Amino acid sequence: MPVRFEHQVNPSARAVAGDLAIDGSRQPPSVQSKGSGTSRLARPPSLPDEIARRLRDEIQRDALKPGDRLPSEQQLSHRFGVSRPVVREAISRLRYDGVVESFQGRGVFVKGSGKGTSFRIDDPDIGDQQELGHILELLVTVEVAATALAAERRSNEQLQGIKRALDAMATAIDQGLGGVDEDLDFHRRIVEAGGNPFFTTFIGFLESRVRNLIRVARTHTARFEGLPYAVQQEHEAIYRALAERDAAAAREAAERHLWNVASRLQLYRKDGAD
C-alpha cells in the first residue's frame, strides 16, 4: 500500500515553516583580496565543508576533470586563506564521498564528476533560516511517512518498546533533565517499527546531522515552565495513534509535533538574537 503524505498542519506551524525559509538569496560570504587573486572565506559555518563544496562545484563544472590532479595543500591554503589542516579536512571529506582519491607521493586526483556519488548534508547552521528550513522540511516529510507506516505495521513488542521510551522521557522531565536521548530513542523506535530499512538508515543519517538542533530545542524548551509537559503530550498523541493502528492520526500527530519542534527552534533563534 503506497504511503501518501498529506501536508496538513495548523496555521501557526505552517507560518513557522515559511519563516524558516525566507532568506532565499543568502550565500556563504566571501571576500576578494585585491590584486592577489585569492578568495578568502569570511567565517562560514564550517570552513572544511565550504572548501569541499567549492572544489566539488569545480569538478561538477568540469573545471577539474576526472584524472586531474588537485592543487597542493599549500596552494589551496593560499587560495582560500586558511590553514593547511583545514584544507586537509576538506580533501578528506571529498575522499570519503568518492569524489577524489589519493596516491602516495603523487597527490590527490579527481576520481569522478562528483554528480550523484553520495548523499551529503553538512553540519547545519542554526543561523541560516533557509538551510534550517530545508533540512527540517526534509526530516518532517520523511519521518511523518515513517510514522504512518509504523501505525500499520508495528508489532506488540515494538509498541511496548516505544512505550518504554515514552515513559523514560516522562521520568526525565519530572527530574528536570533534557531528555534528549530518550526523545531520540522514542522516534528511532517508531521508524524501526515501520519495517522499512531504508527509512531507518536515511532517518538515522538525518538524525545524526540534526541531533545538535534537537538538543538546542529540548534545552530551550526546558527554560519555559510547563512547556516540556506540552511537548510530552505531543509524544503521547503519537503513541496513542500507534496503539490504535490509526495511520492518519499518526501522520497528523507526528507532523504537528515535528513542526512544533521547528517552531521552538525558531523561538530559540529569535531569543538568542535579542
N, C-alpha and C positions, 0 to 999 in steps of 0.2 A: 504494500500500500504506500503510495508516494506521500512524502511529508509536505504539507502546504504551509508556508509561512505567511501568517496574516499580521500585518503591521497595525495592531490595534492598541494604542496607548492613550493614556489620558492626556488632555491638552497641555498640562504643565510639563509632563515628561517629554512630549513632542517639542515643546519650546526649548527645553534644555538641549535636546538633540540638535536643533537648529543653531542654538547659541554656541555649541561646541565646535561648529564648523563654519564660522562666519568669515574667517580671515583667509580667503582663498588665494590672496596674492602673496602671502608670506613665503619667502625663500630663505635658505640658510645664508646669512650675511657673509660678504667677503669684502676685502679692501684691496684695491690695486695699488701696488707700490710704484710710484712714478719713476720711470726710466729704468726699472730693474727687471721688468717682465715677470715679476713674481706675483702670486695671488695668495696673500696671507689670510688665513681663516680668522674670523672675528668671533671667537668663543661660541661655536655651535654646541649642541648638547653633548656630542661625542666626537672628538677630533678623528680617531681612527675610523669611525663609521662614515664621517663626511669625506675623508680622503678615499676610502674604499668606494664610496658612491661615485665620486668624480672619476676615479680610474675605471670603474665599471661602465660609466657613461661613455668614456673614450673608446672602450672596447666595443660597446654596442654601436657606436657611430663609425666603427672601423678605422678610427684614428690609430688604434692599436689593433693589429690583426693577429689571428692565430699563428703562433710561431715567433712573433715579435718578442724581443727582449725588453722588459721594463727598464726604465731608468734606474740607476743605482739608488740605494738608500740615501746616500749623501745628496744626489741630485734632486730626489723627491723632497728631501728635508729642506733644501734651499728653495725649491719651487713653492712649497706650501708654507714655509716659515715656521716649521715645527721641528721637534726633536726627532732623532733617528729611531728611538724606541716607539714613538707614535706611528711613524711610517711602517716600522716592522710589524706592529699590531694590525695595521690596515692591510698589509700584504697577507698576514696570517688569516684574516677573515676572507679575503678573496680566494686563498688557497683552500680553506675549509669549504667554500661554496663551489669549488671545482672550476673556478674561472682561470686561475693561474697554477703553474707548477714550478717547483724549484729544482735546480740541479747543482750539486756540489761543485763549487769552483767555477761555474758558468753563469749563474744568476737566476733570475725569475723570468719565466716566459708565459705568454698568453696561451692558454690551453684551448679555449673556445670562444664563442661570441659573447658569452655571458647572458644570453637570452634563454630564460626558462631552465637554467641548470639547477636552480634550487629556489625554494621559497624562503624569504628572509624578512624579518621585521626587526629593525634596530631598536635599541632601548628608547622607549617613547619619552618625549619631553612634555611634562605636565604643563609647561608654559605655552605650548603651541596648541592653540584651540583646534586648528584644522586636523593636525596629526592625532590628537587625542580623540577627536570626534570620529575620525575614520576607524581607528582601532576599536573603540567601544562599539561602533556600529557593526563591525565585523564580529566581535565577540557576542553581542546580543543576538544577531541573526543566527549564528551557528548554535549557540547554547540553547536558545529557545526551541529550535527544531529538535535538538537532542533531548531536551526535557519532555517534549511531547512524545517522542519515541519511548522514553523511559516509562511514561504512564501506561503505554500499551504493552510493553514487553517485560517490565521488571518482574522478578521473582519475589516470593515472600521473604526469602533470605536477604535479597538485596534491599527490600523495603526496610527490613529490620536494621540493616547497616546504615541506611540513610537516617533512620530514626535515632540511632545511637549518635550520629554526627550532629543531628539537630539538638539532642539533649546536651551534648558536650558544649555546644555554643551557648545554650541557656545557662549552664554552670559557669562558663567563662564570664558571661555578662553579669551574673549575680556576684561574682568575685571581683568585678571591676577590671577584668582583663580585656585585651583587644579581641581575642577570639579569631584571629586571622587564620591560623592553621585549621581550626575547626570549621571555619567558613569554607576554606578551600576544599577540605575533605568532604563536606556536605555536597558541594557542587560536583566534585570529581566522582563521587559515588553515583550521583544521578546520571551523569554522562555514561558511565560504565554500564549502568542498568539499561541503557538504550540498546546495548548489544551490537553496536557498530564500531569496530576497532579503529576505523578511520576518523570517526568523530572523536574518539578517546585520544588518539595521537595528536590530532590537529588542535583540539581544545587544550590539551596538555602543553603544546607549544605556545599557544596564545597566552595561557595562564603564566608560563614562565616569563613572558615579556611584560605582563601587566601586574605581576604579583606585587611589585612595589606600589603601584597605583592602588591596588586593593588594600594594602597596608595603610596607605595615606587616608583612604576613605574610611576604613574602620577606626583609625586613630582619631580622625576628625569627628566621627560620629560619637565617640566616647566623650567628647567635650560637651555635648549637649544633653542635659538631663531628660531622660525618657526616650531619647532617640534610639539607643541600642535596642530597647524593647520593641519599638516600632519596626525596626529592621527585622527583628526576630519574628514578628507577626507576618512579615512578607515571606520569610522562610517557611513558616508554618502553613501558609496558604499553598505554597508549592507542594509541601509534603501531603497535605490533605488531598490535593488533586491526584497525586501519585497513588495514594492509598485507595482512592475511589476509581482508579484507572480512567480518569477523565482527561483525555489528551487536550481537548480545547481549553479546559480550565487550567491545566498545567502550563500550556503555552501562554495564556493570558497572565497567570501569576508570575511566571518566570520573566516575561517581558516587562511587566510593571516593576518588578524588583530590580532588574538589571538597569533599566533606565533611571530608576531612583538612585542607584549607585552612581550613575553618570551625573545626576543632579547634585549628589553630595560632593563629588569631585569638583564640580563647577563652583559650589559654595566654598570649598576649600581654596580654590584659586582666587576668588574674589576677596575672601577673608585675608589671605596672605598678602594681597596687594594693598590692603588698607594700612 
